[in-house]
Amino acid sequence: YEGLGSIYWHMVSKLHLAVQEVCLKEIDNQENKEIVAKLISHYEEIGTGIGIHKTPQVYGAFPTDPYSHTPLHRGAQQPGMTGQVKEDIVIRIAEFGVKMNDGKLQFNPVLLHKNQFLSTEKNVEFIGLDGSKNTISLEQNSLAFTYCQVPVVYKIASSNQLHILYQDGSTEINQSLELNEFQSKDVFQRTGKIKQIEVSISESKLL
């Protein structure tokens, strides 16, 4: 009864995730580009309906809080860590193209837009495995996130390449955008051996 005339934000996020899964499947299967483009358009349209893309005035609440529902006659209700958060996090990780394949960590951001990369240099903070605050400097045309508390830096480049920086100062370069099984375990098990992962991404891969 409570839900009559309400938008249930958790269900919108579930729909967003379901459509994303279809988009990624069709891209992996190399389906018709026109159909894939339409699917991505619908996927992004659903995403823009979720609170984080709305102003507080329109949403009737803090847009960055996950809410249960929005009745027709008032703003978003029941703020807190509702199920919506799970879908939104899974969606964002997939937009970064992070996935597992045969025990190997891959980076294949086929749903990431060029306009999400920094237009100017910026310093960002993250919490390291030892609980301390760390700062990394990001260049123009880059972005960063952490995975198992390992910073991953994406850079727009002319070709795809993976650059692994270890805590002992050594480095390793992979021409494919995936870690091997042993490197992946180091990330998942949070051994601290890998200090940072830099992913150079061809501009043609981005939306």
Salt bridges, closest charged atoms under 4 A:
GLU2 OE2 - HIS69 NE2 3.85
ASP28 OD2 - LYS99 NZ 3.77
GLU34 OE2 - LYS38 NZ 3.82
GLU44 OE2 - HIS113 NE2 2.29
GLU45 OE1 - HIS42 ND1 3.92
GLU87 OE1 - HIS10 NE2 3.15
GLU87 OE2 - LYS14 NZ 3.66
GLU95 OE1 - ARG92 NH1 2.74
GLU178 OE2 - LYS104 NZ 3.96
GLU198 OE1 - LYS155 NZ 3.47
GLU198 OE1 - HIS163 ND1 3.58
GLU203 OE2 - LYS114 NZ 3.73
